[in-house]
């Protein structure tokens, strides 16, 4: 007997028919003798609807009341899932975050998990009762509902799996695993049987939408083996695939991956904007003033390149932010010109970031050179470059995004079986 956490995203519980299908997956695991906890998201589109209502009510709404409203989506789904499971003869009950309790910090609407007391859940699960947990929510220190930010149900599921000591956290979604790149761009993209935590963290943060970044961080820290699979697969079909795992992708420790590929995947993001500060006075504290102000405004900066002039008096600084923060970042930088001397501020939102990711890059030279040569041959100009041990990210004109992804996918032979 194993202890499993099964998480179903919004598209997997979009209506009662899909909730019934998800419940059949749960019943299969219960019938196999497993102890099961289920984490559910709100129905597809419901959180967006609730967020819009809050904004219509008041643009300056209280974050605590916002949490009270948007957390209701998961409450509805958890109750419906429990009802459907009961109708199938499965003992089940719903749990809200505060009932477990799953405790968070005080940052309403973007809370982080502080502690999960699983004693009541473990006792009930030991009696073969399925715990259907409302994802995305917990209990703040002020004894009010707090939500974990968009995509927080993935985080809830992985954190719960860690607290329960679960063998695995299965993330059921509308795709059947993690692919070498977006299959909508590259027809030859392949599903990966296994991906290392570090690789998945890079892929999630660099544009892959399969898993939420915080959930991957938690899985890596706590060693929670996470399995991405499709909720639309037939629940009654044979569930054993290669390596005695179902069809999908296992996110696991690097040591579990016997044959490490040089490059695992190509990720991309069009949610990028570039800002360049020309001829900035080059003195100690200038970078701190610029990026400190951006940090105080909760603007996340990604790629940064600085070029100091030959005489050492000025420097050019280029960095990227999300498109949502672009106008706000430009305005903030303009306001800094009385504090930081600079000749001009320019920017562009017509850019994209394309990344090459793979743990095999640690021990191989020439990976970046091969990418740059292939892109140059296709007339793709590189504006910025950042690297780590297992990734290379480049910033290019948005118009060349798909060509760059296809080019890189091909040169690293990712379309070969």
BASESE-402244 format. One record per residue (C-alpha): residue in one letter; x, y, z. Coordinates in nm, 2 decimals. Layout:
N
('A' (X Y Z))
...
REM end
This chain:
417
('X' (0.00 0.00 0.00))
('X' (0.13 0.35 -0.10))
('X' (0.03 0.70 0.01))
('X' (-0.04 0.92 -0.29))
('X' (-0.14 1.28 -0.35))
('X' (-0.34 1.34 -0.67))
('X' (-0.38 1.69 -0.79))
('X' (-0.64 1.79 -1.06))
('X' (-0.61 2.13 -1.23))
('X' (-0.89 2.36 -1.35))
('X' (-0.93 2.20 -1.70))
('X' (-0.95 1.85 -1.53))
('X' (-1.24 1.96 -1.31))
('X' (-1.40 2.21 -1.55))
('X' (-1.75 2.06 -1.51))
('X' (-1.93 1.77 -1.35))
('X' (-1.85 1.53 -1.63))
('X' (-1.48 1.60 -1.59))
('X' (-1.50 1.58 -1.21))
('X' (-1.66 1.24 -1.25))
('X' (-1.37 1.14 -1.49))
('X' (-1.12 1.26 -1.23))
('X' (-1.30 1.07 -0.96))
('X' (-1.26 0.75 -1.16))
('X' (-0.88 0.80 -1.15))
('X' (-0.91 0.84 -0.77))
('X' (-1.13 0.53 -0.73))
('X' (-0.87 0.33 -0.93))
('X' (-0.60 0.42 -0.68))
('X' (-0.83 0.35 -0.38))
('X' (-0.93 0.01 -0.53))
('X' (-0.56 -0.07 -0.56))
('X' (-0.53 -0.03 -0.18))
('X' (-0.35 0.31 -0.17))
('X' (-0.41 0.59 0.08))
('X' (-0.51 0.89 -0.13))
('X' (-0.53 1.26 -0.08))
('X' (-0.68 1.47 -0.36))
('X' (-0.60 1.84 -0.42))
('X' (-0.83 2.03 -0.65))
('X' (-0.82 2.36 -0.83))
('X' (-1.12 2.58 -0.90))
('X' (-1.31 2.49 -1.22))
('X' (-1.15 2.63 -1.53))
('X' (-1.21 3.01 -1.56))
('X' (-1.37 3.04 -1.21))
('X' (-1.07 3.20 -1.04))
('X' (-1.05 3.46 -1.32))
('X' (-1.42 3.53 -1.28))
('X' (-1.38 3.58 -0.90))
('X' (-1.08 3.80 -0.95))
('X' (-1.27 4.02 -1.19))
('X' (-1.56 4.06 -0.94))
('X' (-1.31 4.18 -0.68))
('X' (-1.17 4.44 -0.92))
('X' (-1.51 4.55 -1.03))
('X' (-1.61 4.60 -0.66))
('X' (-1.30 4.81 -0.59))
('X' (-0.96 4.84 -0.76))
('X' (-0.81 4.91 -0.41))
('X' (-0.97 4.60 -0.25))
('X' (-0.86 4.46 0.08))
('X' (-0.63 4.16 0.01))
('X' (-0.79 3.97 0.30))
('X' (-1.14 4.00 0.15))
('X' (-0.99 3.92 -0.19))
('X' (-0.87 3.59 -0.05))
('X' (-1.20 3.52 0.10))
('X' (-1.37 3.56 -0.24))
('X' (-1.12 3.38 -0.47))
('X' (-1.06 3.08 -0.23))
('X' (-1.43 2.99 -0.28))
('X' (-1.36 2.84 -0.62))
('X' (-1.16 2.55 -0.47))
('X' (-1.41 2.51 -0.19))
('X' (-1.69 2.44 -0.45))
('X' (-1.47 2.19 -0.64))
('X' (-1.36 2.00 -0.33))
('X' (-1.72 1.96 -0.21))
('X' (-1.83 1.84 -0.56))
('X' (-1.54 1.59 -0.59))
('X' (-1.63 1.45 -0.24))
('X' (-2.00 1.41 -0.34))
('X' (-1.91 1.24 -0.67))
('X' (-1.67 1.00 -0.50))
('X' (-1.93 0.91 -0.24))
('X' (-2.18 0.84 -0.52))
('X' (-1.92 0.59 -0.65))
('X' (-1.90 0.41 -0.32))
('X' (-1.57 0.57 -0.21))
('X' (-1.56 0.71 0.14))
('X' (-1.45 1.08 0.10))
('X' (-1.47 1.41 0.27))
('X' (-1.36 1.76 0.17))
('X' (-1.11 1.97 0.36))
('X' (-1.05 2.34 0.34))
('X' (-0.70 2.48 0.41))
('X' (-0.80 2.61 0.75))
('X' (-0.95 2.27 0.85))
('X' (-0.63 2.07 0.81))
('X' (-0.48 2.33 0.91))
('X' (-0.24 2.44 0.64))
('X' (-0.08 2.75 0.79))
('X' (0.07 3.03 0.59))
('X' (0.25 3.36 0.65))
('X' (0.07 3.69 0.66))
('X' (0.11 3.79 0.29))
('X' (-0.25 3.77 0.18))
('X' (-0.30 3.68 -0.19))
('X' (0.06 3.57 -0.23))
('X' (0.11 3.37 0.09))
('X' (0.38 3.11 0.15))
('X' (0.32 2.79 0.34))
('X' (0.46 2.78 0.69))
('X' (0.34 2.45 0.83))
('X' (0.10 2.17 0.76))
('X' (-0.05 1.96 1.05))
('X' (-0.14 1.64 0.88))
('X' (-0.24 1.43 1.19))
('X' (-0.61 1.44 1.12))
('X' (-0.56 1.37 0.75))
('X' (-0.33 1.07 0.82))
('X' (-0.58 0.92 1.07))
('X' (-0.87 0.95 0.83))
('X' (-0.66 0.82 0.53))
('X' (-0.55 0.53 0.74))
('X' (-0.92 0.43 0.75))
('X' (-0.93 0.44 0.37))
('X' (-1.11 0.77 0.36))
('X' (-1.01 0.99 0.07))
('X' (-0.91 1.35 0.18))
('X' (-1.03 1.60 -0.09))
('X' (-0.83 1.91 -0.02))
('X' (-0.91 2.26 -0.16))
('X' (-0.59 2.38 -0.31))
('X' (-0.45 2.73 -0.33))
('X' (-0.54 2.82 0.03))
('X' (-0.44 2.81 0.39))
('X' (-0.48 2.98 0.72))
('X' (-0.29 3.31 0.79))
('X' (-0.17 3.42 1.14))
('X' (-0.47 3.65 1.16))
('X' (-0.70 3.34 1.15))
('X' (-0.83 3.44 0.81))
('X' (-0.81 3.25 0.47))
('X' (-0.50 3.33 0.27))
('X' (-0.43 3.23 -0.09))
('X' (-0.10 3.12 -0.23))
('X' (-0.10 3.32 -0.56))
('X' (-0.19 3.20 -0.91))
('X' (-0.10 2.84 -0.97))
('X' (-0.10 2.78 -0.60))
('X' (-0.28 2.45 -0.61))
('X' (0.03 2.28 -0.75))
('X' (0.22 2.42 -0.45))
('X' (-0.05 2.30 -0.21))
('X' (-0.03 1.95 -0.36))
('X' (0.35 1.91 -0.34))
('X' (0.37 2.06 0.01))
('X' (0.09 1.82 0.12))
('X' (0.28 1.53 -0.03))
('X' (0.60 1.63 0.16))
('X' (0.41 1.66 0.49))
('X' (0.23 1.33 0.44))
('X' (0.55 1.15 0.34))
('X' (0.37 1.04 0.02))
('X' (0.54 0.81 -0.23))
('X' (0.45 1.04 -0.52))
('X' (0.26 1.35 -0.61))
('X' (0.06 1.30 -0.93))
('X' (-0.02 1.62 -1.11))
('X' (-0.32 1.55 -1.35))
('X' (-0.35 1.81 -1.62))
('X' (-0.46 1.86 -1.98))
('X' (-0.12 1.73 -2.12))
('X' (0.03 1.38 -2.09))
('X' (0.37 1.49 -1.96))
('X' (0.66 1.73 -2.01))
('X' (0.79 1.76 -2.37))
('X' (1.12 1.85 -2.52))
('X' (0.95 2.18 -2.63))
('X' (0.60 2.31 -2.72))
('X' (0.44 2.05 -2.96))
('X' (0.24 2.33 -3.11))
('X' (0.56 2.47 -3.25))
('X' (0.76 2.16 -3.31))
('X' (0.56 1.86 -3.44))
('X' (0.85 1.63 -3.35))
('X' (0.86 1.73 -2.98))
('X' (0.89 1.42 -2.76))
('X' (0.75 1.34 -2.42))
('X' (1.03 1.30 -2.17))
('X' (1.00 0.99 -1.94))
('X' (1.20 1.16 -1.66))
('X' (1.32 1.51 -1.59))
('X' (1.56 1.62 -1.30))
('X' (1.42 1.86 -1.05))
('X' (1.68 2.13 -1.15))
('X' (1.59 2.09 -1.52))
('X' (1.22 2.12 -1.44))
('X' (1.28 2.43 -1.23))
('X' (1.46 2.60 -1.51))
('X' (1.20 2.49 -1.76))
('X' (0.91 2.62 -1.54))
('X' (1.08 2.95 -1.47))
('X' (1.18 3.00 -1.84))
('X' (0.83 2.96 -2.00))
('X' (0.72 2.60 -1.98))
('X' (0.36 2.61 -1.84))
('X' (0.33 2.25 -1.72))
('X' (0.42 2.31 -1.35))
('X' (0.42 2.62 -1.13))
('X' (0.77 2.73 -1.03))
('X' (0.71 2.73 -0.65))
('X' (0.58 2.37 -0.66))
('X' (0.90 2.25 -0.84))
('X' (1.11 2.43 -0.58))
('X' (0.92 2.26 -0.30))
('X' (0.95 1.92 -0.47))
('X' (1.33 1.96 -0.51))
('X' (1.39 2.08 -0.15))
('X' (1.18 1.80 0.00))
('X' (1.26 1.53 -0.26))
('X' (0.89 1.48 -0.36))
('X' (0.88 1.26 -0.67))
('X' (0.62 1.44 -0.89))
('X' (0.45 1.27 -1.18))
('X' (0.29 1.48 -1.46))
('X' (0.01 1.29 -1.64))
('X' (-0.31 1.35 -1.83))
('X' (-0.65 1.34 -1.66))
('X' (-0.81 1.27 -2.00))
('X' (-0.65 0.92 -2.03))
('X' (-0.89 0.64 -1.98))
('X' (-0.89 0.57 -1.60))
('X' (-0.98 0.20 -1.67))
('X' (-0.69 0.14 -1.92))
('X' (-0.37 -0.04 -1.80))
('X' (-0.17 0.21 -1.60))
('X' (0.18 0.06 -1.63))
('X' (0.42 0.21 -1.88))
('X' (0.80 0.21 -1.91))
('X' (0.98 0.16 -1.58))
('X' (0.65 0.05 -1.41))
('X' (0.52 0.40 -1.43))
('X' (0.20 0.52 -1.60))
('X' (0.23 0.73 -1.92))
('X' (0.36 1.07 -1.82))
('X' (0.68 1.24 -1.70))
('X' (0.84 1.18 -1.36))
('X' (1.02 1.48 -1.20))
('X' (1.28 1.33 -0.98))
('X' (1.63 1.35 -0.84))
('X' (1.91 1.35 -1.10))
('X' (2.04 1.02 -0.96))
('X' (1.73 0.84 -1.08))
('X' (1.81 0.94 -1.44))
('X' (2.05 0.68 -1.58))
('X' (2.10 0.82 -1.93))
('X' (2.15 1.19 -1.90))
('X' (2.09 1.38 -2.22))
('X' (2.32 1.67 -2.33))
('X' (2.01 1.89 -2.37))
('X' (1.67 1.80 -2.23))
('X' (1.45 2.07 -2.37))
('X' (1.39 2.41 -2.53))
('X' (1.17 2.66 -2.34))
('X' (1.05 3.00 -2.46))
('X' (0.87 3.30 -2.32))
('X' (0.71 3.59 -2.50))
('X' (0.63 3.76 -2.17))
('X' (0.95 3.97 -2.19))
('X' (1.04 4.33 -2.22))
('X' (1.38 4.49 -2.25))
('X' (1.49 4.82 -2.09))
('X' (1.83 4.99 -2.17))
('X' (1.99 5.28 -1.97))
('X' (2.25 5.46 -2.18))
('X' (2.56 5.63 -2.04))
('X' (2.48 5.58 -1.67))
('X' (2.72 5.75 -1.43))
('X' (2.96 5.47 -1.33))
('X' (3.01 5.49 -0.95))
('X' (2.95 5.27 -0.65))
('X' (2.58 5.24 -0.55))
('X' (2.43 5.31 -0.89))
('X' (2.32 4.95 -0.97))
('X' (2.19 4.92 -0.61))
('X' (1.98 5.24 -0.65))
('X' (1.83 5.11 -0.98))
('X' (1.76 4.75 -0.89))
('X' (1.68 4.83 -0.53))
('X' (1.40 5.06 -0.65))
('X' (1.27 4.79 -0.89))
('X' (1.27 4.54 -0.60))
('X' (1.09 4.77 -0.37))
('X' (0.82 4.81 -0.64))
('X' (0.79 4.42 -0.66))
('X' (0.92 4.42 -1.02))
('X' (1.12 4.11 -1.09))
('X' (1.43 4.15 -1.30))
('X' (1.56 3.86 -1.51))
('X' (1.84 3.91 -1.75))
('X' (2.10 4.18 -1.68))
('X' (2.39 4.30 -1.89))
('X' (2.63 4.59 -1.81))
('X' (2.89 4.74 -2.03))
('X' (3.14 4.99 -1.89))
('X' (3.28 5.26 -2.12))
('X' (3.64 5.26 -2.21))
('X' (3.72 5.55 -1.99))
('X' (3.53 5.40 -1.70))
('X' (3.31 5.70 -1.64))
('X' (2.98 5.57 -1.78))
('X' (2.81 5.24 -1.83))
('X' (2.52 5.10 -2.03))
('X' (2.28 4.87 -1.84))
('X' (2.02 4.65 -2.01))
('X' (1.78 4.42 -1.82))
('X' (1.45 4.24 -1.88))
('X' (1.12 4.24 -1.69))
('X' (0.78 4.09 -1.76))
('X' (0.56 4.27 -2.01))
('X' (0.31 4.33 -1.73))
('X' (0.58 4.53 -1.54))
('X' (0.72 4.70 -1.85))
('X' (0.54 5.04 -1.84))
('X' (0.57 5.06 -1.46))
('X' (0.94 4.99 -1.47))
('X' (1.00 5.25 -1.74))
('X' (0.81 5.51 -1.53))
('X' (1.01 5.42 -1.22))
('X' (1.34 5.45 -1.40))
('X' (1.25 5.79 -1.54))
('X' (1.17 5.90 -1.18))
('X' (1.52 5.79 -1.08))
('X' (1.69 6.03 -1.32))
('X' (1.72 6.30 -1.05))
('X' (1.91 6.05 -0.83))
('X' (2.10 5.86 -1.10))
('X' (2.26 6.04 -1.39))
('X' (2.20 5.88 -1.73))
('X' (2.18 6.00 -2.09))
('X' (1.86 5.81 -2.20))
('X' (1.62 5.53 -2.12))
('X' (1.49 5.31 -2.41))
('X' (1.29 4.99 -2.42))
('X' (1.10 4.73 -2.62))
('X' (0.83 4.48 -2.55))
('X' (0.87 4.31 -2.89))
('X' (1.13 4.05 -2.76))
('X' (1.12 3.69 -2.66))
('X' (1.35 3.47 -2.45))
('X' (1.45 3.12 -2.57))
('X' (1.64 2.88 -2.35))
('X' (1.84 2.56 -2.39))
('X' (1.82 2.34 -2.08))
('X' (2.00 2.02 -1.98))
('X' (2.19 1.87 -1.69))
('X' (2.43 1.71 -1.94))
('X' (2.56 2.06 -2.02))
('X' (2.76 2.06 -1.70))
('X' (3.02 1.82 -1.85))
('X' (3.02 1.92 -2.21))
('X' (3.19 2.22 -2.38))
('X' (3.06 2.39 -2.70))
('X' (2.69 2.38 -2.63))
('X' (2.65 2.75 -2.64))
('X' (2.88 2.80 -2.95))
('X' (2.67 2.54 -3.14))
('X' (2.35 2.73 -3.06))
('X' (2.49 3.07 -3.16))
('X' (2.63 2.94 -3.48))
('X' (2.29 2.78 -3.58))
('X' (2.09 3.09 -3.50))
('X' (2.34 3.31 -3.69))
('X' (2.30 3.09 -4.00))
('X' (1.93 3.16 -3.99))
('X' (1.97 3.54 -3.95))
('X' (1.86 3.55 -3.59))
('X' (2.03 3.83 -3.40))
('X' (2.10 3.77 -3.02))
('X' (2.04 4.08 -2.80))
('X' (2.12 3.94 -2.46))
('X' (2.27 3.62 -2.32))
('X' (2.26 3.46 -1.97))
('X' (2.39 3.12 -1.87))
('X' (2.40 2.89 -1.57))
('X' (2.55 2.54 -1.53))
('X' (2.25 2.38 -1.70))
('X' (2.09 2.65 -1.92))
('X' (2.16 2.91 -2.18))
('X' (1.90 3.19 -2.23))
('X' (1.90 3.43 -2.52))
('X' (1.69 3.73 -2.59))
('X' (1.58 3.78 -2.96))
('X' (1.32 3.97 -3.16))
('X' (0.98 3.82 -3.09))
('X' (0.92 3.76 -3.46))
('X' (1.19 3.49 -3.47))
('X' (1.07 3.30 -3.16))
('X' (0.93 2.99 -3.34))
('X' (1.22 2.97 -3.59))
('X' (1.47 2.98 -3.30))
('X' (1.28 2.71 -3.10))
('X' (1.27 2.48 -3.41))
('X' (1.63 2.55 -3.49))
('X' (1.76 2.47 -3.14))
('X' (1.54 2.17 -3.11))
('X' (1.68 2.03 -3.43))
('X' (2.05 2.09 -3.38))
('X' (2.05 1.91 -3.04))
('X' (1.86 1.61 -3.20))
('X' (1.57 1.64 -2.96))
('X' (1.32 1.52 -3.23))
('X' (1.50 1.19 -3.25))
('X' (1.35 0.89 -3.06))
REM end
